[in-house]
Amino acid sequence: MAAEAERRWKLGGRVTDAGHHDCLFVRDLSQVEADELKAKFREVHELAEQNGLTRVLESGDRWGAVLDAAQEEIELDGAISPQSERAAQLELGAFVRFCERLVEELRAEATASETRPEPQAAFFAERLEQLQRTGPYALLVEAFEEGKIEADLLQLRKTLDPLYVRGFETYSARDLVAATLGGLIELVVAHFVLRESAYRALADELRPLTRSVPKGMPSLFSFIESGAAKPSNYELTDFPVFALARLDHAFDEVRAGRGQQAILELLQGRYRRILRFGKASADSAAVGGTSSEGLDALPTATVQLDVDLLGSEPIDYWAPMSDRVEEGGEGREMFLGVVQRADPDGRLVTLDCEGAAALTEQVAGGTLAANMEPAELIRAMIARSGWDGELLLQEEKKEHLPEVFDVISPLHGIEVDKPLRMGTISIVPREQEVEKIGLLEKGEPGETGAEMIAEFREADSFAVAQPTAQTVDAAEDEGLGEIDIALAWLTTRGRYGAVALPDGSPQLFDRQQALRAPHRGPVVYVCGAETKRLWLRRPAEPDRAIKRCLSDDDSSTAPPLPVKLEVNDRLALLALRLAASEADPLMQVRALWQAIESYAEKRKGERRLFTKREKKAIKKLVLDHADLDLSKRQRDRLKEAIDGLNHESLTLRLRRRLKRDAVLVTDDELALLDELYDIRNDIVHGRPVEQPPQRDQINYGISIVSRMLVHRIASLGQGEVSDVVPEDG
């Protein structure tokens, strides 16, 4: 209570000079005055931002994009895909909900207004009644409430025919939404006419306060006076200077009879929230949320989404999430991280998010360090996470010169009497390295630290790599890579089953020994030769499943898995499981693309682009053409090309399958899979992978492919309709 009583409020200016912020105070404010001003600021921002109308306009744009995609499908395939039909249903549903919410908000504000000039109030009421009783808005709301919205809205071949008829009103799929937007903007203009007198009074009240600040951005300052040299716990709220300027212009334009243009211009420079999951936008569905960050602490955020307002935007919880605010081209990143948990309550979902989640996941196994500055340790762990955000740290980063590190991994299944060189590493007897862990036992390692030290001591022998690096985390990466190559060679050599070696000499062979290859222990010990920086770490948390409760009452097993699956579907599921369980990221990528290839492969009974009869006719037409004098080699090549006309590229097969299974994906998600495919090709063809993918990228890719397979299973449960045409037509 004492701290609360010491909080002071002041009116002043926020001055920015060369990246530094200074505060120029003008006069004191009471808590009541500050609260009243902040309430007025909110009123100005709400009027200037017009979030409800913005969401309607953006939803209308997405509807137009769906129609464009459907038109292209008709031109290419003569039909509209299930993917476009599903997108259309979702987008039109979201559009109608946005419209209804906007109309209700405007009606409620008009009713609650204390100063309502009668002529303007009557004008608004007339517009509202007309919108709700006649025209495209009324048609859409009525049709949606009665469940009349069907896929025939996408039959663009009938653009000359009306989709809806009432009296003399007829609208195509595109015109229906465009005309609705026009009616809603007219209602917003009428709302501005109704609000003008109240706004002018509010603006006249705020302008003298704005002019009383001689320099900087007029702001409200709140802080605690603790007796120190500088006050602490600063908070500030800027005056809505830019919003007031835009509103002044908008009201002047409305009065001059240019209302619709004024409203659209008002929206262009508005304050807006930009919520992204990857490149997918959730701006329109964000209905609340908070974020926080602190010194030496990971940022966190809570976000609320209304699922009904997402439309067809495929929001994926495995995508990196960013929350940003912008106004007039200037903006600030409020949060960057990932979703840790999503808790639905009806159609409203609350997301708990955390920055650098990969960091917490990778250190979940434990880390024990010595002779490292706290800032260096934190930054080293951030580097392991692949996080792109910023973390506020008390200490500045200290640069170290490159040095030789000992990277020591306990081995199980290998014993040596003396050091053995293998490639770039050495395998040494247990007694030679085990005592080095004593450097970490001098302190208080704690329960987890003691467990890791015990795991280090349990080795049969040790693998030692000696990379040269600048940081401990870089040394660990390089050293473990060298150790894993040596172990891979031992596994390969152990599986060699020929009687003789390449030089002709007979070999020792033990089947059971070969089936149980040696492996690394769960921890790694890294020590710098010069700086003595060191850590003992579990590169990954022990593979222990987190218990989950399954029942018919939740959605964790929906859609139901069919009793019988095609071979391709079985292989796709098994490959995805392998991708999700593999420890090595390159092996994950390879398994992931095996899942994609199995998913995209042709199914039994699917239509082929060319039948046998058509290919035979093409051969005859081409090869027997009088003007062609072909050699036997040319004729054979043409025959081979014609026989392969039904062989689509993997990319084309994948996109066709996505359309058929109504899987909603973004272009950026497909681009991510293409990047992983390039890495897969490097792996398959033995080329070095210059930039291995981050773990978060792989997890996101796995989620995208999981989305494909879940939709595939769902289509089987709904009795998938195949394009069944015999091969011979």
N, C-alpha and C positions, 0 to 999 in steps of 0.2 A: 504493500500500500504506500510506503514511503517513497519508493522509486516512482510510482505513478503520480504522486503529488509534486514531484520535482520536474515533471515533464513540462517543457516550455514550448509555446507556439509563437512564431514570428512571421510577419509578412516581409518579403525581401526579394532579392534577385539572385539567380544562379548564373554565375559568370564563368564561361569556359575560355581558358587561355592556354594555348600550346598543350592541350590534352589534360590540363589541370582544372579542377573545379573550385571556385571560391564562392563564399556566401556573403552577400551584402544585405544586412538587416535594415528594415525601414521602421517598423514599429511592432510592439507586442500585440498578440491576439489572445483572447480567452479561448478555452476549450469549446464553448458554445459557438463563438464566432467561427472557429476553424471548422467545426462540424457543419455549420450552415453553408459555408463557402464550398466545402467538398461536395455537399449535396447538390449545389447549383452547378458545380463543374460537371458532375455526372449527368445532370439534365442536359447541359449543352452538348456533351459528347454523344449521348444517346440520340439527340436530334440530328447531329451532324453526321454520325456514322451510318444511320439507317441500315442496321445489320439485317433486319427482316427483309427489306427490299433487295439488298445485295444478295442474300441467299436465294431469293426467288430468281433474280437475273442469272446468277451462276448456274442454278439448276436448269433454267431454260436453255442456256448454252450447252449443257451436257445432253439435254434432250435432242438438240439439233445435231450434236455429234453422233448420237445413236442412230438417228435417221439417216445421216450421211453414210455411216457404216453399212446400214441395211440396204440402202440404194446401191452401194458398190457390190454387195453380195448378190443382189438381184441381177445386176448387169453381168457378173462373172459366172454365177452358179444357177441363176434362174430361181433361187429360193432364198429365204432368210434363215440363218442358222439359229439353233437353240440358244447359243450364246447371246446373240443380239436380241432375241425375244425376251430372255431373262433380264438383260440390261434395260430394255424398254419398260418392262413391268416395274422394275425397281426405280428407274428414273422418273417415270410418270407418277408413281406413288409418292416419291419424295417431293416432286414439284407441287402436287395438290396439297400436301401437308404444309409445305412452306407458305403457299398462298393462304390457306386457312388460318395459319398462325399469324401472318402479317395482318390480315383483315381483323382478326380478333384483337390484336395489339392496338391497332389504330382505333377501333371502336371503343376499347376500354379507356384509352388515353383521352379520347374526345369526351366520353361520359364523365371522367374523373376531373376534367379541367374546371378550375374554379372560375376562370374568366372566359366565358363563352359568348362572344357577340352573337346575337340571334341570327342575323342574316348569314354569317359564315357557318354557324352551327346547322342551319337549315340546308345550306348548300352541301355541307359534308354528308348530312343524313340522306339527302336526295341521291348523291353519288353512291353511297353505300347501299341503299335499297336497290338502285338500278343494277349495280354490280352483282348483288346476291340474287336478284330475281330474273334477270335476262342476260343474254350474251354468253361468251365462251366460259367465263368463270363459273357461272351457274350450271352450265352444261357439264363441265368437268366434275364439279363437286357432286352433282346429282348422280352422274354415271359412276363415280368412284364409290359413293355410298351404297349404290345398288349392285355393285360388282359387275358393271357392264364393260369395264375396261378390259379389252381382250387383245390378242396379238394382231388382230386385223388393223390396228392402228398403224402397223408397219407395212402394210401392203401398199407400197408407194406406187405400184403400177396403176393404182386406182386414184391417182391424185386429182383427176377431173371429177370423180364422184365424191359426194359428201360423205363424211364419216359420221357426222351428227346433223340431224335436221330437226329444227323446231320452228314452225312457221316459215319464215323466209330466211332463217339463219342456217347456213351451211359452212362447214369448216373441214379442211384437210388436217392430217396429223400435225403438220408443221404450223399451219395457220391457227390452229386451236390454241397452241401455247403462246404464239406471238401476240395474238389478239388479247389473250388473258393478261399478258404482261402490260400491254397498253392500258387496259382498264385499271390495273393495279397502280400504275404510275399516276394516272389521273386521280385516283383516290388519295394517293400520297400528296399530290398537289393541293387537293381540297383540304387535307389535314394541315398543310403548311399555312394555307389561308386562315384556317381556324386558330392556329397557334401564333400568328404573327404578333398580335398585341402583347401576349404574355412574353414572347421572346424578346421583343423590343424593350420591354421593361426590365427583363433580366440582364440584357446586354448593357443597358444604361447604368445598371447598378454595378456591373463588374468593370466597366471602362475606367471610372475614376480610380479604383484600386490598382488597375494595371498601369495607369499613367503616374501613379505615386511612386513607382519603382523606377529610379533614374537610370539604372544600368542592369543589363542581363535579362534572363528569362524570369518574369514575375512568378513567384513560387510561394507556397506555404512550407515553412520549416518546422519540424518537430524534433526535439532532442532532450536528453537528460543532462541536467547540470549537476555534475558529480564533484565539483570542486577542483578537478584536474585542469591542466592548462587548456585542454580542448574539450568541449562537450562530447558526449558519447551517444551511441544509439540514434544516429541521425535518420530521419525520414523526410522526404520532400514530395510535394505534389505540385506539379506545374499548372499554371493557369491555362485554360484552353484557348490560347491566343490564336492559333492557326484555325481551330474549329470555329471560333467566333467570326474570323475574317471570311471563311467559306460560307457560313450561314448568312452573314450580311449580304453577300453577293447573291446567294440563292433567293433570299426573300425579296430583294430588289428585282430580280428577274421574274419571280412569280407575279409580283405586282404589275410588271410590265407585260404580262401575258405570255411569257416564255417559260411556263412552268415545267413542262416535261424536260426540256433541255437543261434547265437549271438543276433539277433533281439529279440527272445523270452526271452533270459536271461536278456536283457536290460529292458524289461517290468516288470520283477519280483520285482525290487526294486524302481520302478519309483515313483515320486511325483504324488499323485492322489487325486481327490476330491471324497468324499463319501457322496452322498445325499440320505437320507432315509426318507420315509413316513411310520412310523411304521417299519416293517422289509422289506417293498417293496423298491426296488432300483430304483432310477431315475438318477443314475450317467450318463448313456449314453445319456439321453435326456436334461441334464442341459447345456444350451448354454450361460448362463450369470447370473449375480447377484452380490449383495453387502450385507454386514452385518455391523452393528454398535452396540456398547455398550458404556455406559458412567456411571459415578459415580451417584448412587442413581437414575438410570433410567433403564427402561425396554429395553432389546435388541430388535432390529428390523432387518429385512432382506427383500431383494427383490430377487426373484428367477425367472429365465425365463426357461421355458420348451418347447421343440419341441415335440408335441404330437405324431407325426409320428415316433419318435425314441424311444418311450416307449415300443414298442412291445406289449406283452400280460401282462406286469406287471401292476397289478391293483393299481394304485396310488389313494389314498383316502385323500381328504382334511381334514377329521376329524381325521386322524392319527397324532400322534406327529411327527413333522418334525425336522430332525437334518442335519446339514451341517458341514462336517469335512474334514480336509486336513491331508494327511499322506505321509511320505517319509521314506523309510528304516525302517519300523516298528514303527517309532515315529510319533505322530500325535497331533492335537489340535482341540478341538471342537470350530467351528466358530459361530455356532448358534444352539439353541434348543428352539423350540416353536411350534406354529401352524399357519395354513393359515387363515388369516382374509378375504382375498378377492382374487378372481381369475378373471383376465380380459383377455379374448381371443382376439387375432388379427389374424384371419385366423387360422393356425395350431400352432401358437406361443402363449403361455399363460404366462402372467406376474402375479406372485404371490406376494402379500404383506403379510408378516408374522410378528408375534409379539410373544415375549417370555411372559410366564405367562398370556396367554389370559384369562384363567379361573379366574385369580386374578382380572383383569379388569372387567370381566363379573359379578363376585360376589360382587364387590364393586360398581357396576354401580348404585345400589339403594341408596348408600350414607353411609358414616361412619363419626361419630363425636366422637373424643377421647379426654381424658384429663389425665394428670399425667402419661403419657407413653412416654418413650424415642422414638425418631423417628425410630431408628433401630429396636426396639422391635415391633413397630406398623407395619413397613414394613414386618418384618419377620412373624408376626402373620397373615397378609393378604396373604403372600406367602404360609403359611401352609394351609390356607383355599383353595388355588387354586390347590394344589396337584402338582405344578410345580417342576421338577427335576433339573432345571438349576441353575446356580449360578448368584447372583446379587451383583455387586460391591457396598459396602456400606462404608461410611466414619466411622461410629461408630462400635465398637466391641459389640458383643452380651452380655447382662447382664443377668445372671442367677438369678431367684427369687425362694425362697422357696415356696412349696405348701401352699395355703391359701384357706379359704372359700370365695366363691364369691356369691353375690346375682345375680341371673339371673331372670330378671323381664320381663314378656311379657304381654302387654295389651290384655284383653279378651273382646269379643263382644258376647252378648247373655247370659251373666251370671251376676247376681247381688247377693251379699251376705251382710248381716248386720254385720257380724263379721267373723274373719278368720276361714276358713274351711279346715281341713286337708284331702287330697286325695292322697293316696299312699305316694310318697316321696315329694310331693309339697304341697304348701298352696295356697288357693284362698282367697284373701283379698279384703276388700272394696276399692273402688276407692280412697277415701280420704286418706287412710293410706299410699299409695305409690306415688301418683301423684306428690307430692311436691319434691320428690327426684330428679326429672329432672332439678330442679333449679340450680344444680351444673354446668350444661352445658350451662345454659342461661346467666351466668355471662360474658362469653366471647362474641365473635362475631361469632355465628354459621353459618351465611350465609343463603342464600335462601333455599338450600337443608336441612341444619341443622334445620332451623326453621320449615320446613315442617315435618321433622321427629319428632321434639318435639311436634308439634301440633297433630300428629298421636298418639303419646304416651298418650297425655292428653285426647284423645277422648274415652278412655276405659270405659266400664261399670264396670269392676273390673280388678284385676291383678292376674296372676299366678306367684308364686315365687318359684324357685328352689334354693337350696344352695349346689352345688357341691364343692368338694375340688379339686383344680387344680393348676398347676404351671403357666399357661398362660391364657390370657383372651379368646383366641379363643378356647382352650380346654374346658374352663368353659362354653362357649356358647354352644358348641356341646352337652356336657353332660346335661346341664340344659334344653335346648330345647327338647332333647330326652325325659326327664322325664315329661316335660309339655305335649308333644304330646301324651304320653301314657295315661295320665290322661284325656285329651280331647277325646281320642279314647274310653276310658271307658264311658265317659258321652254320647258319640254318641251311643255306644252299648246299654247303659241303656235306652236311650231315645227311641230306636227302639224296646224295649221289649214290646210286645203287649199282653201277656197272662193276663187273668183276675187276677190271683193270683201270688204273688211273691213266690220264693222257700220256704219261711216259712209259706205259706198258706194265708197270709194277702192280701186283695185286694189292687190294686195300682191305683194311679192317672194316667190318660192318656190324652194327648193332641196331636191329629194327626198333626196339623199344626206346633206345636212347635217341634215335633219329626222330621218333614221333614226339618226343618231349624236348623241344629245343631249349637252349639256355636263354635267359631273359634278364633284363635290367630289374633292379629293385625299385621300389616306389619313390625313392628320394634321390636327390643329386646334391653334391657338395661342391661349391665353387670358391676358390681362394686366389687372390691376387698375389703374385710373387713379390711386388714392390710395396704396394699399399696395404697388403694384408686384409683388404676388404674381403668379406666372405659371407656366404649364406648357405644354409641347408634348407632345401625346399622340396615339397612334393609338387612336381610339375602339374599334376591333376589330382583332384579329390578322389579318394578310393571309390571304385565303382560300386556304390551301394544304392539300390533302388529306394526311392521315396514312396512309402506306402500310399496307395490310393484306394478309395472305396468305390466299387462299381455297383450300379443298380439300374433297374429299368426306369427309375424316376428322374435320372439326369440325362444329359446329352453326351456323356463321355464316350459312349459306344455307338452313337448314331452317325451315319446310317448303319443299319444292320449288315453284317458280313454275310453274303450269300453262301449257301451250302456248297455250291459248285462254282468254281472259277475257271476261266480259260487259262491256258498255260502262260500267256503273256502277262495277265494280271497277277498271277502267282509270282512270277519272276520279278515283276516291278515291286511288289510289296516286300519280297525278300531282299532285293537290292537296296531298297530304301532303309530297311532295318540295318543292313550292313553299313550304309553311309552314316546312319545316326549313332552307331556303336563303335566305329573305327576310331582309333586314337590319332593316327597319322592323317593330316589334312589332305595330302595328295591322294591317299587311298580313299578318303571320303569322297573327293571329287570324282574319282573313277567310278566308284560304286553308285554315286548319284546319277551320273549319266547313263549307267547301265539301267537304272530304274526308268529314266526318261526314254531310252531306246525301246525298252519293253512296253512302256505305256503307249508310245506312238506307233508301234508296229500294227500292221493290218490285222483286223479280226476276221473270223470266219463269216463269210457271206457278204462282206463289204463290197460295194460297187467298185470295179476297176474302171479307170478312165477310158481304156480301149479294150474291146472284146477281142477274142481270137479271130472272129470273122472280120472285124474291122482292120486288125493288123495284117491279116492275109490279103485283104483288098488293097491296103496301102503298099504292101510289097509288090503286088502285081502292077499297080499303077506306076510306081516309081521305077522298078527294075525293068519293066517292059516298055518304058517310054522310048519312042522312036528317036528322039534327039539325044539320048544318052548312050555313049559308047564307053562302057565301063569295063575295067579289068576285073579279073576274078577277085583280087584283093579288095578292090573298091566295093564290089557287090557283096562280099562277105561282111565288110564293115557296115554297109547299109542295113543288111539283114539283122546284124547284131544290134544296131541302134534302134531299129523298129521293134525288135523283140523286147527291148528295154524301155519302151514308152511308158509302161506302168510303174517304173521304178522312180518314186519320188525321193527327193532329198529328205534327210531327217528333219530339217527345219520346216519344210512344207508339211510333212506328215504330222509334226507336233502341232502346228497351228490349226490344221484341219481337225485334229482330235480335240483340241481345246474348244473349238467352236461347236463341235458335235456334243461334247459333254457339258456345254454351257459354263465353262470355267472362266471367271473374270480375272484377267491379269493385266498389268500395265506394261507399256513398252519398256519401261526401265527394268521391270522384273525379268522380262525376256532378254534384255541386254545383259543383265547379271548372269543368267544361265548361259548366254553366248560366251561371256568372259570365262566362265568355268569350263565351257566346252573347249575353248582354246587351250586352257591349262591341261584338260584331259588329253587333247591331241599331242601336246608336248610330252606328256607322260607315256602315252601309248607308243610314240615314235622315238622315244629315248632322247628327247631334247631336254636340256636343262631348263627348269622353271625359274625364270629370273625373279619374279615377284610372286611368291606363294600367297594364296588367298588368306585373308584374316578369318579367324574362327567365326566371327559374327557374320561374314559374308556367306560362309558355308552353311551356318545355321539358317540364314534367311533363304538360301537356295533349297535346303531340305524342306523348309516350310512351304515354299512355292510348289515343289513337286508333291508334297503331301496333299496340298489343295487339289492338285490334279487327280490324285488317286482316290481321295475321298469323294470327289464329284463323279469319278468313274464308277465307284462302288454304288453311289446313290443312283446313277442312271441304270445300273443293273437291277436294283430293287424296284425301279419304276417300270420295268419291262422295256428295256432299250429297243428302239426300232432301228434295225440295221437296213442298209441299202442292199438288200439281197437280190443280186442279179448273177446268174450262172456265168462262169468264165466264157462260155461259148455264146453268150447273149441269147 
